[in-house]
């Protein structure tokens, strides 16, 4: 027999979902069989959809040996820390993701990605114990493409992660600002609101008119900061605010407006990209998640203290060097 006390990170979820995470090698049919025969909550049989709360006592009528056979071994510290911490408190960690690092794992990289690096950092600090919190892992609330650098927000506990996800879904609660360099001279701010569709086979986003009522709405604002000229070509240092968070939103939206990102091989001009590669040694887009602004958080039980907080990430060395070559020193 095993007894578990549900902690703060484990509460607020259905019994069947908790058990599926806790016994992560068990098939779902086995989980439901356990609920019918081998599980009590606070001394009573409960339905699969019953919600668990912090402080609940689970009694599992199963041996330690059988339980271990249904669980994957907890991960060991493996991922080398490559990120910089821009901000951290007991609930949140803002990591500066470097170029080339995935936010999450994929089929090509399952171990060394930002989510694992942050998890291992918290394990080493003693703030996260995967043996105790088998059903929760610190996780990112936003995502950046592999070659986009800058700020990624992590919830360090279940309540914080849930609330971060809510604030990001609610418009204008966590405002996300990016820095980029676009091709051309962007004379005035752009207010872009269109729809997008995605070609999964090509991993490309297409921008279509808002009136079509097809696809998902995406909203982007671009503000010119500086102008520079190199070999007769105009470029604009641009700050971009995104309201929605679609795949390749900034890249596709600005390219459709006539201002592709410098070096963007997917959405930019092949001729310009060849020049960029030979002249600047750049073979991918320059895009940096530079600033996060917390607003309208007064009503948040978890993050009211973040109201008005601004988190910033410095430009990566490569971006800063290209910026200096085009726009000069500031």
PyMOL commands that set and color helices and strands:
alter all, ss='L'
color gray80, all
select helices_A, chain A and resi 15-22+28-37+64-69+114-125+158-169+210-212+249-256+270-280+304-306+317-327
alter helices_A, ss='H'
color red, helices_A
select strands_A, chain A and resi 2-5+39-41+57-60+84-88+92-97+139-140+149-155+174-183+190-199+204-208+216-230+233-242+287-294+310-312
alter strands_A, ss='S'
color yellow, strands_A
deselect
rebuild
show_as cartoon
